[in-house]
Amino acid sequence: MKGISFVTNDKNEKIAVQIDLKSIEKHQEAIEDLLDGIIAESRKNEVRIPLSKVISNLKKSGKLS
């Protein structure tokens, strides 16, 4: 794909991706969706807090009425 380059190590293994944001503007939404998926996957083992507790904590701190 135009605007996408892979960075390789000395063993020629792909280790990173460079994205030229200007050349892929028409695919911006797809790229954002991909990044959202990567972030969600990286957080899958994080401790979850029930929404009711989050709301309660926000109300206690005065950030939500």
Protein Blocks (a to p, Z undefined) as FASTA:
>chain_A
ZZiacdddfkopafbdcddfklmmmmmmmmmmmmmmmmmmmmmmpccddfklmmmmmmmn
opaZZ
